[in-house]
């Protein structure tokens, strides 16, 4: 018994003294649940992601907190619903180049939480949480920044052909000069318009450089690719290669980039100390036809609170720290902050309401996901709730023109395990579940009413 206690205390010390893991989040823009080989796509080739999934955990029920760019990003970085962190829809849906606001300084990001443990931090790619200096990544815990400050379709030049009209033509390829988006290095504009054809490639190489430079200390790398958000751009090496067309070319280049990042991690010998998460900020933008992605079996896409808008294909990879397998329990980007904090041996902010859970027991294979409920927000309004397999909608948006609410006769209830496509409303045959979930929705609305004044003032304008 005494020997066992000594052994346990030694093991405990070893884990306390062990290196805090590195975290890499690869966060893409607008791809769908059905766009990766490992999630069933038959024509887009994603061998690196498929290998990453087979060596790690494939999460099939993972959610983003909002179905559009700005609020989804704010939720990932803060572990809080946009209604709490200020990046909820106000006069507009997302931030634009003429927006005056951004993520409030009072919010605490993953980068700031990990700074408590002296992590090196970098943000690379699309930011979209405020382009003015006081809102850029270096004001939110990141040591450096390289990327575009908002969506790649913004700053479009007036009078250029409507992108939407071109997407029916298989030979259509956009011109970077029509989108006067700046490329920033830290606080400086280093290129305008950004050379978007090589953006995926250049952001990948920046990420590899950061990994190589910081291999000897814990680091957090947030790589937010601006693709495959329209207008689609890809480097020469990948153009015209995919059977799926330009959209497939773009995803295959992202897949190449994932391969380069995992290779760098292995080459530096830090694969046992690194956890990589790959996912996307919202579902596919269906209005853009073949230039948008596929939600696979899920209903609708970007901008909606159907599963196609908010359930995102997600992979966790980390040899030695992530037990391989398929996880069919619930998780969310809201959970990354508490999960990383737990694994790094630091704390989540205690002075505010948080919406995430620590998923580390699932990653190690030692426990179940603590998340059994998920709230679907869009445009500052609570649209639906999921509790276990049941999902109740009280508001819905139109699938293509998601700016409009869709008419409903009453709350709709779906059993997501039996009906992944939300095709069969069973509200009438399960009134007791409808009543319970209506109470859950009411309680969450009351819980989110007391958002701080500066967060409410920060609403997207
Ligand atoms: Mg997006």
Boltz pocket constraint, residues with backbone or C-beta under 6 A from the ligand:
constraints:
  - pocket:
      binder: B
      contacts: [[A, 28], [A, 29], [A, 30], [A, 67], [A, 68], [A, 69], [A, 229], [A, 281], [A, 282], [A, 283]]
      max_distance: 6.0
